[in-house]
Amino acid sequence: MSKPISLTGIKPTGTPHLGNYLGAIKPALELREKYSTVYFIADYHALTSVHNREEMRSNTYKVAATWLALGLNPEEGLFYKQSDIPEIFELSWLLSCFTPKGFMNRAHAYKDKVAKNQTAGTDPDDGVNMGLYSYPCLMDADILMFKSDIVPVGKDQKQHVEFSRDIAERFNKHYGKNIFVLPEAVMQADTDIIPGLDGRKMSKSYGNTIEIFLEPKELKNKIGKIVTNSQPIEEPKEPEKCNVFALYKLFASEERADALAARYRAGGMGWGHAKDALRELLEERFAKPREQYKALLADTAQIDKILAHGAEKARTIAKPFMQEIRDTVGVV
């Protein structure tokens, strides 16, 4: 790949939602002009929580179809399933042998789980499998295998890139060779926190998501659930304190967002009007991709073919690099 490399992965743990789009998919696709892109479906990461075969398969197709419908060109860069690249898992074990246990103790996902258990009065490690605990080692392998220069992430994911950088630096210093590229985290300041239906961060774990490709009626119903206050229609409203407007301005042009904000402040606009404006905006953005998404899910053999081709391309890079790493550590 001739340009600097950008890498983005999404776990197939559910139907992709607007938080996924704004926080990962959109910024990753926008990097195509300046970077060689690597996009992957992190299905083995999803195994930390998804243990149902059909759910895993369905979610994997949904994630693949979402990327493709939103404009990913599989002929540009790499697009593959994590599980199709065995070299990643070999590298994960190798990197784990250079990773201090203290790193794993400080990993956000593990710490959050322990904190919840302590609050509930249960054993600190209740429900913690080794996949969750050693999650950062596999993520390090995802990032370092393809010599990623940048990794677009949300603020809560920055730690993973910092871990990868630290371990790469340790390895390079130990063997006196610049085997691994030191990755940089790139964060989107304007989408740091994408509000869900209840105003908290949009997350499947909170059950407050708006899925990307909802049909019009479903979209209207979902947006209708966004939490607002009890101000009457005639009263002027402050847009910056409204969950509906917080989402609206993430999709609208500056001019369009300013126009809606003026309507808020003028009075005479109810929350139903604001929700209708958001629904219309999202329908404009996603109606056409929704049809492509549905067509792809109706032909999963096509998705399989695209992902298989992507894995073949990815392994032409991964296999020789893994051999170089094996030679470096003395595994023959």
VOBA-1610 file (N, C-alpha, C; in pm, whole numbers, padded with zeros to 5 digits, always signed):
BEGIN
Met+00086-00119+00000Met+00000+00000+00000Met+00089+00124+00000Ser+00067+00212-00098Ser+00160+00323-00123Ser+00144+00440-00028Lys+00025+00461+00025Lys+00000+00575+00114Lys+00005+00530+00259Pro+00010+00625+00355Pro-00003+00587+00496Pro-00131+00506+00516Ile-00132+00422+00618Ile-00241+00324+00635Ile-00332+00362+00751Ser-00462+00358+00724Ser-00566+00379+00825Ser-00640+00249+00847Leu-00665+00213+00973Leu-00735+00087+01003Leu-00856+00112+01091Thr-00968+00049+01055Thr-01092+00059+01133Thr-01159-00078+01138Gly-01205-00117+01257Gly-01279-00241+01271Gly-01406-00219+01351Ile-01509-00299+01323Ile-01635-00293+01398Ile-01676-00435+01438Lys-01713-00449+01566Lys-01759-00579+01614Lys-01902-00608+01567Pro-01930-00730+01523Pro-02067-00766+01487Pro-02146-00812+01610Thr-02177-00715+01696Thr-02250-00748+01818Thr-02396-00701+01813Gly-02438-00654+01697Gly-02576-00609+01681Gly-02592-00538+01549Thr-02710-00483+01526Thr-02735-00408+01403Thr-02667-00272+01412Pro-02587-00233+01313Pro-02517-00104+01320Pro-02613+00013+01338His-02574+00107+01423His-02659+00221+01456His-02588+00353+01423Leu-02657+00464+01450Leu-02603+00595+01413Leu-02474+00626+01486Gly-02457+00573+01607Gly-02332+00592+01678Gly-02216+00526+01606Asn-02239+00406+01552Asn-02137+00338+01472Asn-02103+00418+01348Tyr-02208+00471+01285Tyr-02188+00547+01162Tyr-02105+00672+01187Leu-02145+00752+01285Leu-02076+00879+01310Leu-01940+00859+01375Gly-01929+00759+01461Gly-01805+00740+01536Gly-01700+00659+01465Ala-01739+00575+01370Ala-01641+00487+01306Ala-01653+00484+01154Ile-01771+00455+01102Ile-01784+00430+00959Ile-01760+00556+00876Lys-01829+00663+00906Lys-01816+00787+00829Lys-01674+00842+00832Pro-01613+00859+00952Pro-01476+00911+00952Pro-01376+00819+00883Ala-01398+00688+00892Ala-01306+00595+00827Ala-01316+00604+00675Leu-01438+00615+00624Leu-01456+00626+00479Leu-01401+00758+00426Glu-01406+00862+00506Glu-01356+00993+00462Glu-01204+00997+00450Leu-01136+00899+00508Leu-00990+00897+00503Leu-00935+00838+00374Arg-01023+00792+00285Arg-00978+00723+00164Arg-00891+00809+00073Glu-00912+00940+00076Glu-00835+01028-00013Glu-00688+01033+00025Lys-00659+01030+00153Lys-00522+01050+00200Lys-00453+00922+00246Tyr-00531+00815+00268Tyr-00475+00694+00327Tyr-00512+00570+00247Ser-00426+00470+00255Ser-00464+00335+00215Ser-00546+00279+00330Thr-00664+00227+00301Thr-00758+00193+00406Thr-00765+00042+00433Val-00780+00009+00559Val-00802-00128+00604Val-00929-00126+00688Tyr-01031-00199+00644Tyr-01157-00212+00716Tyr-01179-00359+00748Phe-01215-00390+00872Phe-01238-00531+00902Phe-01354-00550+00998Ile-01412-00669+00992Ile-01521-00708+01081Ile-01460-00790+01194Ala-01468-00740+01316Ala-01399-00799+01429Ala-01484-00910+01493Asp-01504-01018+01418Asp-01595-01122+01465Asp-01540-01199+01586Tyr-01409-01220+01592Tyr-01355-01290+01709Tyr-01361-01203+01834His-01352-01074+01820His-01373-00986+01935His-01516-01000+01986Ala-01610-01016+01894Ala-01751-01027+01934Ala-01777-01152+02016Leu-01690-01254+02003Leu-01711-01378+02078Leu-01701-01360+02229Thr-01648-01248+02273Thr-01645-01225+02419Thr-01786-01214+02476Ser-01883-01179+02389Ser-02020-01163+02440Ser-02125-01235+02355Val-02098-01261+02228Val-02197-01325+02141Val-02163-01473+02128His-02247-01558+02185His-02223-01702+02184His-02332-01780+02110Asn-02409-01709+02030Asn-02514-01773+01951Asn-02471-01773+01805Arg-02467-01891+01745Arg-02415-01907+01609Arg-02491-01822+01508Glu-02622-01831+01509Glu-02702-01758+01410Glu-02694-01607+01430Glu-02688-01565+01555Glu-02674-01422+01584Glu-02541-01371+01529Met-02435-01449+01549Met-02304-01408+01500Met-02304-01396+01347Arg-02358-01495+01280Arg-02360-01493+01134Arg-02445-01377+01081Ser-02562-01358+01141Ser-02650-01250+01098Ser-02585-01114+01119Asn-02525-01093+01237Asn-02461-00966+01266Asn-02343-00938+01174Thr-02269-01042+01140Thr-02155-01025+01051Thr-02200-00978+00913Tyr-02305-01038+00861Tyr-02358-00994+00732Tyr-02411-00851+00739Lys-02476-00817+00850Lys-02530-00681+00865Lys-02418-00577+00864Val-02309-00606+00933Val-02198-00512+00937Val-02134-00499+00799Ala-02113-00612+00732Ala-02054-00608+00598Ala-02143-00530+00502Ala-02273-00559+00505Ala-02367-00490+00415Ala-02373-00341+00445Thr-02359-00304+00572Thr-02360-00163+00609Thr-02242-00088+00548Trp-02123-00142+00564Trp-02004-00080+00505Trp-02020-00063+00355Leu-02063-00168+00289Leu-02074-00167+00143Leu-02181-00069+00096Ala-02295-00068+00164Ala-02405+00020+00125Ala-02370+00167+00144Leu-02283+00195+00242Leu-02248+00334+00272Leu-02129+00384+00190Gly-02081+00301+00099Gly-01982+00351+00004Gly-01846+00286+00005Leu-01825+00183+00087Leu-01696+00116+00085Leu-01677+00043-00047Asn-01564+00066-00113Asn-01529-00003-00236Asn-01430-00114-00201Pro-01471-00242-00209Pro-01382-00351-00167Pro-01258-00366-00254Glu-01257-00300-00370Glu-01138-00306-00456Glu-01031-00206-00413Glu-01070-00113-00327Glu-00974-00016-00274Glu-00933-00059-00134Gly-00805-00070-00108Gly-00760-00109+00024Gly-00798-00252+00057Leu-00823-00278+00186Leu-00856-00412+00233Leu-00990-00411+00306Phe-01067-00517+00288Phe-01194-00536+00359Phe-01209-00685+00384Tyr-01208-00726+00512Tyr-01203-00868+00544Tyr-01265-00895+00681Lys-01288-01023+00705Lys-01327-01070+00839Lys-01201-01104+00916Gln-01195-01060+01039Gln-01083-01092+01127Gln-01055-01242+01132Ser-01162-01321+01140Ser-01147-01465+01155Ser-01085-01533+01034Asp-01079-01465+00920Asp-01022-01523+00799Asp-00872-01501+00787Ile-00811-01433+00886Ile-00668-01404+00881Ile-00599-01471+00999Pro-00558-01599+00985Pro-00500-01671+01099Pro-00372-01607+01153Glu-00302-01534+01069Glu-00179-01469+01115Glu-00205-01369+01228Ile-00324-01310+01229Ile-00359-01215+01335Ile-00358-01285+01471Phe-00407-01408+01474Phe-00418-01479+01602Phe-00283-01531+01648Glu-00198-01568+01553Glu-00061-01604+01590Glu+00011-01482+01648Leu-00007-01368+01584Leu+00056-01246+01632Leu+00002-01205+01769Ser-00126-01229+01791Ser-00186-01196+01920Ser-00115-01269+02034Trp-00090-01399+02015Trp-00018-01476+02119Trp+00123-01423+02138Leu+00191-01396+02028Leu+00327-01347+02037Leu+00331-01215+02114Leu+00239-01124+02083Leu+00236-00994+02151Leu+00200-01009+02298Ser+00115-01108+02329Ser+00078-01129+02470Ser+00200-01163+02554Cys+00302-01221+02490Cys+00424-01258+02562Cys+00514-01137+02589Phe+00476-01023+02536Phe+00548-00898+02561Phe+00459-00797+02634Thr+00342-00842+02678Thr+00245-00751+02740Thr+00240-00772+02891Pro+00270-00670+02970Pro+00261-00683+03116Pro+00116-00709+03159Lys+00099-00793+03258Lys-00035-00821+03309Lys-00102-00694+03359Gly-00023-00600+03409Gly-00079-00475+03458Gly-00154-00399+03351Phe-00111-00413+03223Phe-00185-00350+03113Phe-00327-00404+03108Met-00340-00535+03119Met-00471-00597+03111Met-00559-00553+03228Asn-00497-00538+03345Asn-00574-00493+03462Asn-00629-00353+03443Arg-00562-00272+03362Arg-00604-00134+03343Arg-00694-00114+03221Ala-00716-00219+03144Ala-00798-00208+03023Ala-00940-00167+03061His-00995-00073+02986His-01126-00015+03020His-01237-00119+03031Ala-01244-00210+02932Ala-01353-00308+02931Ala-01350-00395+03057Tyr-01230-00439+03095Tyr-01217-00522+03214Tyr-01248-00442+03341Lys-01193-00321+03350Lys-01218-00238+03468Lys-01366-00205+03485Asp-01432-00177+03374Asp-01575-00146+03381Asp-01655-00265+03431Lys-01620-00384+03383Lys-01691-00504+03426Lys-01670-00530+03575Val-01546-00514+03620Val-01515-00534+03762Val-01590-00432+03848Ala-01593-00307+03802Ala-01663-00201+03878Ala-01812-00233+03891Lys-01872-00280+03782Lys-02015-00316+03787Lys-02038-00432+03883Asn-01948-00530+03883Asn-01962-00643+03974Asn-01951-00598+04120Gln-01857-00508+04146Gln-01840-00459+04282Gln-01962-00381+04328Thr-02019-00302+04238Thr-02141-00227+04271Thr-02256-00323+04301Ala-02260-00434+04227Ala-02367-00533+04246Ala-02339-00626+04364Gly-02220-00616+04421Gly-02185-00700+04535Gly-02150-00843+04500Thr-02112-00866+04374Thr-02073-01000+04330Thr-01922-01011+04322Asp-01873-01131+04292Asp-01728-01150+04274Asp-01677-01055+04166Pro-01562-00988+04188Pro-01511-00891+04090Pro-01496-00947+03949Asp-01465-01077+03939Asp-01443-01137+03807Asp-01564-01216+03756Asp-01678-01197+03817Asp-01798-01266+03772Asp-01830-01229+03627Gly-01844-01329+03541Gly-01878-01305+03401Gly-01761-01258+03315Val-01642-01256+03372Val-01524-01213+03294Val-01456-01336+03235Asn-01464-01350+03102Asn-01391-01459+03037Asn-01254-01409+02993Met-01166-01502+02958Met-01030-01463+02921Met-01026-01387+02789Gly-01129-01404+02708Gly-01136-01325+02586Gly-01152-01178+02618Leu-01240-01148+02714Leu-01258-01010+02756Leu-01131-00956+02822Tyr-01069-01037+02905Tyr-00951-00992+02980Tyr-00833-00963+02886Ser-00812-01053+02788Ser-00696-01037+02699Ser-00732-00969+02567Tyr-00849-00912+02562Tyr-00898-00839+02444Tyr-00794-00745+02384Pro-00722-00666+02466Pro-00626-00573+02407Pro-00515-00641+02326Cys-00476-00762+02362Cys-00369-00829+02287Cys-00414-00860+02144Leu-00539-00903+02129Leu-00591-00929+01996Leu-00607-00799+01919Met-00651-00694+01986Met-00663-00566+01919Met-00526-00513+01876Asp-00424-00534+01960Asp-00289-00495+01920Asp-00249-00565+01790Ala-00282-00693+01781Ala-00248-00769+01660Ala-00325-00716+01539Asp-00451-00681+01558Asp-00530-00622+01450Asp-00460-00498+01394Ile-00415-00414+01484Ile-00357-00285+01445Ile-00219-00300+01386Leu-00135-00383+01450Leu+00006-00391+01411Leu+00030-00480+01289Met-00058-00577+01264Met-00038-00668+01152Met-00027-00595+01019Phe-00109-00491+01001Phe-00109-00423+00872Phe-00040-00287+00877Lys+00050-00272+00977Lys+00138-00155+00987Lys+00057-00025+00981Ser-00048-00021+01059Ser-00138+00095+01060Ser-00067+00220+01112Asp-00078+00327+01036Asp-00024+00455+01081Asp-00122+00527+01172Ile-00251+00520+01137Ile-00353+00583+01220Ile-00470+00488+01241Val-00537+00509+01353Val-00657+00432+01387Val-00763+00531+01434Pro-00867+00556+01353Pro-00975+00646+01397Pro-01054+00581+01511Val-01064+00650+01624Val-01133+00593+01740Val-01209+00701+01815Gly-01304+00657+01896Gly-01368+00746+01992Gly-01278+00761+02114Lys-01311+00857+02198Lys-01228+00885+02315Lys-01211+00761+02403Asp-01318+00681+02415Asp-01312+00564+02503Asp-01231+00449+02444Gln-01192+00461+02316Gln-01113+00357+02251Gln-00965+00396+02235Lys-00931+00517+02274Lys-00794+00565+02256Lys-00693+00475+02327Gln-00733+00421+02443Gln-00642+00337+02521Gln-00590+00219+02440His-00676+00160+02355His-00633+00044+02277His-00516+00079+02185Val-00523+00195+02125Val-00416+00237+02035Val-00289+00267+02115Glu-00306+00325+02233Glu-00191+00352+02318Glu-00123+00222+02361Phe-00203+00120+02394Phe-00147-00011+02427Phe-00067-00066+02309Ser-00127-00060+02190Ser-00061-00113+02070Ser+00072-00043+02046Arg+00072+00086+02061Arg+00194+00164+02040Arg+00301+00124+02141Asp+00260+00109+02265Asp+00355+00075+02371Asp+00417-00062+02347Ile+00334-00159+02314Ile+00384-00295+02292Ile+00473-00300+02168Ala+00435-00229+02063Ala+00518-00225+01943Ala+00655-00166+01975Glu+00654-00062+02055Glu+00780+00003+02092Glu+00867-00090+02175Arg+00806-00161+02269Arg+00880-00257+02352Arg+00944-00365+02264Phe+00865-00419+02171Phe+00914-00526+02084Phe+01031-00475+01998Asn+01010-00360+01934Asn+01114-00304+01847Asn+01244-00280+01925Lys+01231-00225+02045Lys+01349-00195+02126Lys+01419-00323+02170His+01340-00424+02206His+01399-00550+02253His+01484-00616+02145Tyr+01433-00617+02021Tyr+01505-00685+01912Tyr+01593-00591+01829Gly+01590-00462+01864Gly+01677-00368+01794Gly+01641-00350+01648Lys+01513-00367+01617Lys+01467-00354+01478Lys+01330-00286+01477Asn+01306-00203+01377Asn+01175-00139+01365Asn+01080-00230+01287Ile+01040-00337+01354Ile+00949-00433+01292Ile+00809-00373+01279Phe+00761-00316+01388Phe+00624-00265+01390Phe+00622-00113+01373Val+00521-00066+01301Val+00492+00077+01292Val+00421+00119+01420Leu+00455+00237+01472Leu+00390+00287+01593Leu+00264+00364+01553Pro+00147+00311+01586Pro+00021+00374+01540Pro-00017+00498+01620Glu-00095+00584+01558Glu-00148+00704+01624Glu-00301+00695+01626Ala-00360+00735+01737Ala-00506+00744+01746Ala-00552+00876+01687Val-00656+00871+01605Val-00716+00992+01548Val-00860+00998+01596Met-00894+01106+01666Met-01027+01117+01725Met-01108+01227+01659Gln-01238+01202+01647Gln-01330+01299+01590Gln-01388+01383+01703Ala-01344+01508+01714Ala-01386+01590+01827Ala-01536+01616+01829Asp-01597+01633+01710Asp-01739+01669+01705Asp-01833+01552+01725Thr-01780+01431+01728Thr-01865+01314+01751Thr-01814+01233+01871Asp-01754+01304+01966Asp-01699+01237+02082Asp-01807+01161+02159Ile-01920+01228+02182Ile-02032+01161+02247Ile-02155+01178+02160Ile-02205+01068+02106Ile-02322+01069+02019Ile-02442+01027+02104Pro-02538+01117+02125Pro-02647+01089+02218Pro-02745+00985+02166Gly-02789+00900+02258Gly-02892+00803+02225Gly-03030+00856+02261Leu-03128+00769+02259Leu-03267+00809+02284Leu-03285+00875+02420Asp-03204+00835+02517Asp-03219+00887+02653Asp-03119+00997+02686Gly-03039+01038+02589Gly-02941+01143+02613Gly-02805+01092+02654Arg-02798+00967+02700Arg-02667+00907+02729Arg-02599+00870+02597Lys-02472+00833+02605Lys-02401+00789+02486Lys-02478+00678+02417Met-02493+00687+02284Met-02564+00584+02210Met-02485+00454+02216Ser-02549+00351+02269Ser-02480+00223+02290Ser-02581+00110+02296Lys-02545-00002+02237Lys-02633-00120+02244Lys-02653-00164+02388Ser-02550-00145+02471Ser-02561-00188+02610Ser-02664-00106+02688Tyr-02694+00016+02642Tyr-02796+00098+02706Tyr-02934+00080+02642Gly-02939+00013+02527Gly-03067-00006+02459Gly-03126+00125+02410Asn-03041+00220+02373Asn-03089+00354+02335Asn-03047+00393+02193Thr-03029+00294+02107Thr-02975+00319+01973Thr-03084+00350+01869Ile-03041+00416+01763Ile-03123+00433+01643Ile-03047+00365+01529Glu-03101+00257+01479Glu-03032+00180+01376Glu-03027+00261+01246Ile-02923+00238+01167Ile-02897+00319+01048Ile-03006+00302+00943Phe-03047+00179+00918Phe-03133+00151+00802Phe-03276+00114+00839Leu-03330+00180+00938Leu-03470+00157+00975Leu-03563+00198+00861Glu-03670+00123+00842Glu-03773+00163+00747Glu-03841+00291+00799Pro-03901+00371+00710Pro-03957+00501+00752Pro-04047+00496+00875Lys-04137+00400+00881Lys-04228+00392+00996Lys-04150+00358+01123Glu-04056+00265+01112Glu-03975+00228+01229Glu-03889+00345+01274Leu-03836+00420+01177Leu-03754+00536+01211Leu-03836+00640+01287Lys-03957+00665+01239Lys-04044+00762+01307Lys-04073+00718+01450Asn-04102+00590+01469Asn-04130+00538+01603Asn-04009+00552+01696Lys-03890+00522+01641Lys-03768+00529+01723Lys-03740+00673+01764Ile-03746+00765+01668Ile-03719+00906+01698Ile-03822+00960+01797Gly-03944+00909+01788Gly-04048+00952+01882Gly-04015+00919+02026Lys-03921+00827+02048Lys-03884+00787+02184Lys-03771+00872+02243Ile-03715+00965+02163Ile-03609+01050+02215Ile-03663+01133+02331Val-03592+01132+02441Val-03637+01201+02562Val-03626+01352+02545Thr-03736+01422+02576Thr-03739+01569+02575Thr-03803+01616+02706Asn-03807+01748+02725Asn-03871+01798+02847Asn-04019+01831+02821Ser-04082+01897+02915Ser-04227+01921+02905Ser-04262+02063+02864Gln-04169+02135+02802Gln-04200+02272+02759Gln-04314+02273+02656Pro-04406+02368+02667Pro-04516+02376+02571Pro-04467+02429+02437Ile-04550+02411+02333Ile-04513+02449+02197Ile-04476+02596+02186Glu-04554+02683+02248Glu-04533+02828+02229Glu-04406+02881+02295Glu-04351+02807+02388Glu-04236+02857+02464Glu-04106+02845+02384Pro-04021+02950+02381Pro-03890+02940+02317Pro-03807+02831+02384Lys-03722+02764+02306Lys-03646+02651+02357Lys-03498+02668+02323Glu-03414+02611+02407Glu-03271+02619+02385Glu-03223+02493+02312Pro-03184+02505+02186Pro-03148+02386+02107Pro-03032+02307+02167Glu-02934+02377+02227Glu-02816+02308+02277Glu-02844+02221+02400Lys-02966+02231+02453Lys-03003+02147+02567Lys-03100+02036+02526Cys-03114+02017+02395Cys-03213+01922+02343Cys-03145+01802+02280Asn-03187+01682+02318Asn-03130+01558+02263Asn-03157+01546+02113Val-03274+01594+02070Val-03308+01586+01928Val-03212+01672+01846Phe-03191+01794+01890Phe-03102+01885+01818Phe-02958+01836+01822Ala-02917+01776+01931Ala-02780+01723+01943Ala-02752+01622+01832Leu-02851+01540+01800Leu-02835+01446+01689Leu-02847+01516+01554Tyr-02942+01606+01544Tyr-02968+01675+01418Tyr-02842+01744+01365Lys-02772+01816+01452Lys-02659+01896+01404Lys-02540+01808+01364Leu-02540+01682+01404Leu-02433+01591+01362Leu-02450+01546+01217Phe-02571+01564+01163Phe-02598+01523+01025Phe-02624+01642+00932Ala-02667+01753+00987Ala-02707+01867+00905Ala-02589+01955+00868Ser-02604+02029+00759Ser-02507+02134+00726Ser-02516+02242+00832Glu-02414+02326+00841Glu-02415+02434+00940Glu-02534+02527+00917Glu-02561+02555+00791Glu-02671+02645+00757Glu-02805+02586+00801Arg-02822+02457+00776Arg-02948+02392+00810Arg-02964+02381+00962Ala-02855+02353+01033Ala-02860+02345+01179Ala-02892+02481+01239Asp-02833+02586+01184Asp-02860+02722+01234Asp-03007+02760+01214Ala-03064+02718+01101Ala-03204+02750+01072Ala-03297+02682+01172Leu-03269+02555+01204Leu-03353+02485+01301Leu-03334+02545+01441Ala-03211+02582+01475Ala-03185+02643+01605Ala-03265+02772+01621Ala-03275+02849+01512Ala-03352+02974+01516Ala-03499+02946+01542Arg-03552+02838+01485Arg-03691+02800+01508Arg-03713+02762+01655Tyr-03616+02692+01714Tyr-03624+02658+01856Tyr-03640+02785+01939Arg-03552+02881+01914Arg-03544+03001+01998Arg-03661+03097+01976Ala-03724+03086+01860Ala-03836+03177+01829Ala-03965+03138+01900Gly-03975+03013+01943Gly-04100+02965+02001Gly-04197+02921+01892Gly-04302+02852+01933Gly-04401+02805+01837Gly-04366+02673+01771Met-04257+02609+01816Met-04219+02479+01762Met-04219+02376+01873Gly-04295+02270+01854Gly-04301+02165+01953Gly-04196+02058+01929Trp-04185+01969+02026Trp-04087+01861+02012Trp-04121+01769+01895Gly-04247+01755+01865Gly-04288+01675+01749Gly-04234+01733+01619His-04233+01867+01610His-04178+01932+01491His-04027+01905+01480Ala-03960+01914+01593Ala-03815+01890+01594Ala-03784+01745+01554Lys-03863+01653+01605Lys-03841+01512+01573Lys-03871+01484+01425Asp-03971+01552+01371Asp-04001+01538+01228Asp-03884+01588+01143Ala-03822+01698+01187Ala-03708+01753+01114Ala-03591+01655+01114Leu-03568+01591+01228Leu-03461+01491+01237Leu-03493+01370+01149Arg-03618+01325+01154Arg-03658+01210+01072Arg-03638+01238+00923Glu-03680+01356+00878Glu-03664+01392+00738Glu-03517+01396+00696Leu-03435+01448+00784Leu-03292+01457+00755Leu-03229+01319+00743Leu-03263+01229+00835Leu-03207+01094+00831Leu-03260+01015+00712Glu-03386+01038+00678Glu-03443+00969+00562Glu-03373+01014+00434Glu-03343+01143+00424Glu-03270+01193+00307Glu-03133+01127+00296Arg-03067+01113+00410Arg-02931+01060+00409Arg-02926+00910+00382Phe-03020+00834+00435Phe-03005+00689+00434Phe-03105+00612+00348Ala-03198+00679+00282Ala-03299+00607+00203Ala-03235+00526+00091Lys-03149+00587+00014Lys-03086+00516-00098Lys-02992+00405-00049Pro-02900+00434+00045Pro-02817+00325+00098Pro-02898+00212+00160Arg-03016+00244+00216Arg-03100+00140+00278Arg-03141+00035+00174Glu-03172+00080+00053Glu-03209-00014-00053Glu-03092-00103-00092Gln-02973-00045-00095Gln-02852-00124-00125Gln-02825-00224-00013Tyr-02845-00180+00109Tyr-02826-00267+00226Tyr-02920-00388+00219Lys-03046-00363+00190Lys-03144-00471+00181Lys-03110-00568+00068Ala-03064-00514-00045Ala-03027-00600-00158Ala-02908-00689-00123Leu-02812-00635-00051Leu-02695-00714-00010Leu-02734-00826+00086Leu-02821-00795+00181Leu-02862-00898+00277Leu-02948-01006+00212Ala-03007-00971+00099Ala-03086-01071+00024Ala-02996-01161-00059Asp-02868-01128-00067Asp-02773-01206-00146Asp-02644-01220-00067Thr-02650-01297+00043Thr-02532-01307+00129Thr-02416-01380+00061Ala-02445-01456-00045Ala-02336-01521-00119Ala-02244-01416-00180Gln-02301-01303-00219Gln-02221-01194-00274Gln-02130-01137-00166Ile-02183-01123-00046Ile-02102-01073+00066Ile-01989-01171+00096Asp-02021-01301+00097Asp-01918-01403+00121Asp-01805-01392+00018Lys-01841-01370-00106Lys-01742-01360-00213Lys-01653-01238-00193Ile-01714-01126-00157Ile-01637-01002-00135Ile-01541-01020-00018Leu-01588-01079+00091Leu-01503-01096+00209Leu-01392-01198+00184Ala-01422-01303+00108Ala-01319-01402+00075Ala-01208-01340-00010His-01249-01257-00104His-01151-01187-00188His-01067-01093-00103Gly-01132-01025-00009Gly-01060-00935+00080Gly-00960-01008+00168Ala-00999-01125+00218Ala-00909-01205+00301Ala-00788-01253+00221Glu-00811-01289+00097Glu-00701-01334+00010Glu-00599-01221-00008Lys-00649-01100-00033Lys-00559-00985-00048Lys-00485-00955+00083Ala-00558-00963+00194Ala-00498-00931+00323Ala-00388-01030+00359Arg-00409-01157+00326Arg-00310-01259+00363Arg-00183-01251+00279Thr-00192-01190+00161Thr-00068-01171+00084Thr+00025-01073+00156Ile-00032-00992+00244Ile+00047-00900+00326Ile+00082-00966+00460Ala-00016-01033+00521Ala+00001-01087+00656Ala+00100-01203+00661Lys+00095-01291+00561Lys+00182-01411+00567Lys+00331-01376+00565Pro+00380-01297+00469Pro+00523-01264+00472Pro+00563-01181+00594Phe+00474-01094+00641Phe+00508-01014+00758Phe+00517-01103+00882Met+00426-01200+00894Met+00432-01290+01008Met+00559-01374+01003Gln+00602-01410+00885Gln+00726-01486+00873Gln+00845-01401+00916Glu+00841-01273+00882Glu+00948-01182+00926Glu+00950-01172+01079Ile+00832-01167+01139Ile+00825-01160+01286Ile+00875-01290+01347Arg+00836-01404+01289Arg+00884-01534+01339Arg+01035-01542+01331Asp+01092-01498+01222Asp+01238-01498+01207Asp+01304-01411+01313Thr+01239-01298+01342Thr+01294-01204+01441Thr+01301-01266+01580Val+01197-01339+01619Val+01195-01396+01755Val+01263-01532+01761Gly+01297-01589+01644Gly+01369-01716+01642Gly+01281-01839+01634Val+01156-01823+01595Val+01065-01937+01574Val+01081-01982+01431Val+01132-02105+01412Val+01158-02154+01275Val+01087-02286+01252
//
